[in-house]
Amino acid sequence: MAEIKDAHIVEIPVDKEHQQKVICAMNAISAIQQDPLTEISQSPGHFLLLKLWQREDDIFGRRIAMKEKRMDSIRREIFQLCCFFFIFHGIFLTVKLYRYWKVDRQLQRERADGRALTRCIQELRMKGESFDLSTEPQIGKRMKSSSIHPLCLNSRDQPEEIKIREYSSYFSPFLTRDEALWSDNSTNS
């Protein structure tokens, strides 16, 4: 007992806070010892099964990632095709509309020219010989430049020869060779 008397024992006072820390540490250690992964690592059959399933999970993850990547690229291609489709049809529609508007303008011009000509025909029918022969229908620019006076009508403004020359020059593509020669001979005589 003499040894006990010579040994110094140091008492460390334990307060509640320190005691709680010790209890938490003990609980953590016991939780780790009761952790399913710790149990699995100690059992070779369960450990092997875990490794196989983790490998399968990794393979499935890679397949899913590859298929998602393919789906994204297919989506991009579909979007591009849709864009090209709409651009092509937009251009095609624009061209068709342009052609439609062009033909519509030509049709409107032709209708206006036809109405002007019809008015002149009606005026000629109503006036008879009192109709002014120098009057022309108010037709578009195309017909104004090719004004023709008939051969058999006398106009105060133009002599007979000028009228025949205009007539022959305008209709020369439509005349036969003999008719063209006749009109040239009649203008020269």
C-alpha positions as CSV (number, residue, x, y, z in Angstrom):
1,M,0.0,0.0,0.0
2,A,2.9,2.1,0.3
3,E,3.1,2.2,-3.4
4,I,-0.4,3.5,-3.6
5,K,0.4,6.3,-1.2
6,D,3.4,7.3,-3.2
7,A,1.5,7.3,-6.6
8,H,-0.1,10.5,-7.5
9,I,-3.5,10.3,-8.8
10,V,-4.8,13.3,-10.6
11,E,-8.5,13.7,-10.7
12,I,-9.9,15.5,-13.8
13,P,-13.2,17.0,-13.1
14,V,-15.7,16.1,-15.8
15,D,-18.4,18.6,-16.5
16,K,-21.6,18.0,-18.4
17,E,-20.3,19.4,-21.7
18,H,-17.3,17.2,-21.8
19,Q,-19.5,14.2,-20.9
20,Q,-21.8,14.9,-23.8
21,K,-18.9,15.0,-26.2
22,V,-17.7,11.7,-25.0
23,I,-21.2,10.2,-25.3
24,C,-21.5,11.5,-28.9
25,A,-18.1,10.1,-29.8
26,M,-19.1,6.7,-28.3
27,N,-22.4,6.8,-30.3
28,A,-20.5,7.6,-33.5
29,I,-18.2,4.7,-33.0
30,S,-21.0,2.3,-32.3
31,A,-22.9,3.7,-35.3
32,I,-19.9,3.0,-37.5
33,Q,-19.7,-0.5,-36.1
34,Q,-23.4,-1.0,-36.8
35,D,-23.2,0.7,-40.3
36,P,-24.5,-1.6,-43.1
37,L,-21.4,-1.0,-45.2
38,T,-19.2,-2.1,-42.3
39,E,-21.3,-5.2,-42.0
40,I,-21.1,-5.8,-45.8
41,S,-17.4,-5.4,-45.8
42,Q,-17.1,-8.1,-43.2
43,S,-19.2,-10.5,-45.1
44,P,-17.5,-11.8,-48.4
45,G,-20.8,-12.8,-50.1
46,H,-22.4,-9.4,-49.5
47,F,-19.3,-7.6,-50.4
48,L,-19.1,-9.4,-53.8
49,L,-22.7,-8.7,-54.5
50,L,-22.3,-5.0,-53.7
51,K,-19.3,-4.8,-56.1
52,L,-21.2,-6.6,-58.9
53,W,-24.2,-4.3,-58.5
54,Q,-22.0,-1.2,-58.3
55,R,-20.4,-2.3,-61.6
56,E,-23.8,-2.9,-63.2
57,D,-25.0,0.5,-61.9
58,D,-22.0,2.2,-63.5
59,I,-22.6,0.4,-66.8
60,F,-26.3,1.5,-66.8
61,G,-25.2,5.1,-65.9
62,R,-22.8,5.1,-68.9
63,R,-25.5,3.7,-71.3
64,I,-28.0,6.3,-70.0
65,A,-25.5,9.1,-70.5
66,M,-24.7,7.9,-74.1
67,K,-28.4,7.6,-75.0
68,E,-29.2,11.0,-73.5
69,K,-26.3,12.4,-75.6
70,R,-27.7,10.7,-78.7
71,M,-31.2,12.1,-77.9
72,D,-29.7,15.6,-77.6
73,S,-28.0,15.3,-81.0
74,I,-31.2,14.0,-82.6
75,R,-33.1,16.9,-81.1
76,R,-30.6,19.3,-82.6
77,E,-30.9,17.6,-86.0
78,I,-34.7,17.7,-85.8
79,F,-34.6,21.4,-84.9
80,Q,-32.2,22.1,-87.8
81,L,-34.5,20.2,-90.2
82,C,-37.5,22.1,-89.0
83,C,-35.6,25.4,-89.5
84,F,-34.5,24.3,-93.0
85,F,-38.1,23.2,-93.8
86,F,-39.5,26.5,-92.7
87,I,-36.8,28.5,-94.5
88,F,-37.2,26.5,-97.7
89,H,-41.0,26.9,-97.6
90,G,-40.7,30.5,-96.7
91,I,-38.5,31.2,-99.7
92,F,-40.7,29.0,-101.9
93,L,-43.8,30.7,-100.7
94,T,-42.2,34.1,-101.2
95,V,-41.3,33.2,-104.8
96,K,-44.8,31.9,-105.4
97,L,-46.3,35.1,-103.9
98,Y,-44.0,37.2,-106.0
99,R,-45.1,35.4,-109.2
100,Y,-48.7,35.7,-108.1
101,W,-48.5,39.4,-107.5
102,K,-46.6,39.9,-110.8
103,V,-49.3,38.0,-112.7
104,D,-52.0,39.9,-110.7
105,R,-50.5,43.3,-111.7
106,Q,-50.3,42.1,-115.4
107,L,-53.9,41.0,-115.2
108,Q,-55.0,44.3,-113.7
109,R,-53.1,46.1,-116.4
110,E,-54.7,44.0,-119.1
111,R,-58.2,44.5,-117.7
112,A,-57.6,48.3,-117.6
113,D,-56.4,48.2,-121.2
114,G,-59.4,46.1,-122.2
115,R,-61.8,48.5,-120.5
116,A,-60.2,51.5,-122.3
117,L,-60.4,49.7,-125.6
118,T,-64.0,48.8,-125.0
119,R,-64.8,52.4,-124.2
120,C,-63.3,53.5,-127.4
121,I,-65.2,50.8,-129.4
122,Q,-68.4,51.9,-127.8
123,E,-67.7,55.6,-128.5
124,L,-66.9,54.7,-132.2
125,R,-70.1,52.8,-132.5
126,M,-72.1,55.6,-130.9
127,K,-70.5,58.5,-132.9
128,G,-70.1,56.7,-136.3
129,E,-68.4,59.0,-138.8
130,S,-68.2,61.9,-136.4
131,F,-65.7,59.9,-134.3
132,D,-62.3,61.6,-134.1
133,L,-59.8,59.3,-135.8
134,S,-56.8,60.7,-133.9
135,T,-58.3,59.4,-130.6
136,E,-56.5,56.5,-129.1
137,P,-57.6,54.4,-126.2
138,Q,-55.7,55.3,-123.0
139,I,-53.8,52.0,-122.8
140,G,-50.7,51.3,-120.9
141,K,-47.2,52.3,-122.1
142,R,-46.8,49.3,-124.3
143,M,-49.6,50.3,-126.7
144,K,-49.0,54.1,-126.7
145,S,-45.7,53.7,-128.4
146,S,-47.1,51.6,-131.2
147,S,-49.9,53.9,-132.4
148,I,-51.1,52.9,-135.9
149,H,-53.4,54.8,-138.2
150,P,-55.3,52.7,-140.7
151,L,-54.4,53.0,-144.4
152,C,-57.8,53.9,-145.6
153,L,-58.4,56.8,-143.2
154,N,-57.2,60.3,-144.0
155,S,-55.7,62.2,-141.1
156,R,-55.0,65.9,-141.2
157,D,-51.8,65.6,-139.3
158,Q,-50.0,62.9,-141.3
159,P,-49.6,62.4,-145.0
160,E,-50.6,59.1,-146.6
161,E,-47.0,57.9,-147.1
162,I,-46.1,58.2,-143.4
163,K,-49.2,56.2,-142.4
164,I,-48.3,53.4,-144.8
165,R,-44.7,53.3,-143.5
166,E,-45.8,53.1,-139.9
167,Y,-48.3,50.4,-140.9
168,S,-45.7,48.3,-142.7
169,S,-43.0,48.7,-140.1
170,Y,-45.3,47.7,-137.3
171,F,-46.8,44.7,-139.2
172,S,-43.7,43.7,-141.1
173,P,-43.0,40.6,-138.9
174,F,-46.5,39.4,-139.7
175,L,-46.6,40.1,-143.4
176,T,-45.5,37.7,-146.1
177,R,-42.6,38.5,-148.3
178,D,-44.8,39.7,-151.2
179,E,-46.9,41.9,-148.9
180,A,-43.8,43.5,-147.5
181,L,-42.4,44.2,-151.0
182,W,-45.8,45.7,-152.0
183,S,-45.8,48.0,-149.0
184,D,-42.2,49.0,-149.7
185,N,-43.0,49.7,-153.4
186,S,-46.1,51.7,-152.5
187,T,-44.1,53.9,-150.2
188,N,-41.4,54.5,-152.7
189,S,-43.7,55.4,-155.6
